[in-house]
Amino acid sequence: MHLRYLPTAEPGLRWMRDYYKRHPQLDIVAASAALATAERTIVNHPESAPRFEDFERVREYHIRGTHFALLYVATADQILIIDVRDTCGQRSVDRLRKFLADQATLFSEK
């Protein structure tokens, strides 16, 4: 099984990186290590995170020591990172709903 960041995750990943650059008192090295640990964990244990909101297939894995989380879907052979979410923000799930509706065949049960 491998992990792939979807284009929809780019803004969230960029936001996380920029957040740590703007706040030098925070440990960017520790945050990067925590992100790598989160990636390994969900590849090895895709069902370990709770479901996100009311989405059947989407899971949210909180990155330890940060206020960010990975929103992802596990398929038969890969983990698809949909977003890197700032859990302190009030981001709408409308974008996620639209993405899943547009990709319904990708996430359908086989």
C-alpha positions in Angstrom: 0.0 0.0 0.0 1.3 3.5 -0.8 0.3 7.0 0.1 -0.6 9.7 -2.4 -1.4 13.4 -1.8 -4.2 14.5 -4.1 -4.1 18.0 -5.6 -6.9 19.0 -3.1 -4.4 18.6 -0.3 -1.8 21.1 -1.6 -3.4 24.2 -0.1 -3.6 22.6 3.3 0.0 21.3 3.2 1.2 24.7 2.1 -0.8 26.3 4.9 0.8 24.0 7.5 4.3 24.7 6.1 3.7 28.4 6.1 2.2 28.4 9.5 5.4 26.9 11.0 7.6 29.3 9.0 5.6 32.3 10.4 5.8 31.0 13.9 9.5 30.3 14.5 8.9 29.6 18.2 7.2 26.4 17.0 9.3 23.4 16.2 9.1 22.8 12.5 11.4 19.8 12.7 9.2 18.1 15.3 6.1 18.9 13.2 7.7 17.4 10.1 8.6 14.3 12.0 5.1 14.0 13.4 3.7 14.3 9.8 6.0 11.5 8.7 4.9 9.4 11.6 1.2 10.1 10.8 1.8 9.0 7.1 3.5 5.8 8.2 0.7 5.0 10.7 -2.1 5.4 8.2 -0.3 3.4 5.6 0.2 0.6 8.1 -3.1 0.9 9.9 -5.6 2.7 7.5 -8.6 2.1 9.8 -6.9 3.5 12.9 -8.4 7.0 12.6 -12.0 7.8 13.3 -14.4 8.7 10.5 -14.6 12.4 9.6 -17.9 14.1 10.3 -20.7 12.1 8.6 -18.6 10.8 5.7 -18.7 7.0 5.4 -15.2 6.5 3.9 -13.2 9.6 4.9 -11.0 9.4 8.0 -9.3 12.1 10.0 -5.9 11.4 11.5 -4.6 14.1 13.9 -0.9 14.8 13.5 0.5 14.5 17.1 1.7 17.7 18.7 0.1 19.9 16.0 -3.4 21.3 15.4 -3.4 19.7 11.9 -5.0 16.5 10.7 -4.9 14.4 7.5 -8.2 13.7 5.8 -7.9 10.6 3.8 -9.6 7.7 2.1 -8.2 4.2 2.0 -8.7 2.2 -1.2 -7.6 -1.4 -1.9 -4.0 -0.4 -2.7 -3.4 3.2 -1.6 -4.1 5.9 0.9 -5.4 9.1 -0.8 -4.8 12.3 1.3 -7.6 14.6 0.5 -6.7 17.5 2.7 -4.3 18.6 5.4 -6.8 20.3 7.8 -6.1 23.0 10.3 -8.3 21.8 13.1 -8.4 25.2 14.8 -9.9 26.8 11.7 -13.6 26.7 10.7 -13.1 25.2 7.2 -16.2 24.2 5.5 -16.8 20.5 4.5 -18.6 21.7 1.4 -15.4 21.3 -0.7 -14.9 17.7 0.6 -18.6 16.9 -0.2 -18.1 18.1 -3.7 -14.9 16.2 -4.2 -16.4 13.0 -3.0 -19.5 13.5 -5.2 -17.3 14.1 -8.2 -15.2 11.1 -7.4 -18.0 8.7 -6.5 -16.8 5.9 -8.7 -13.3 6.0 -7.2 -14.6 5.5 -3.7 -17.5 3.1 -4.4 -17.3 -0.4 -2.8 -16.1 -3.1 -5.1 
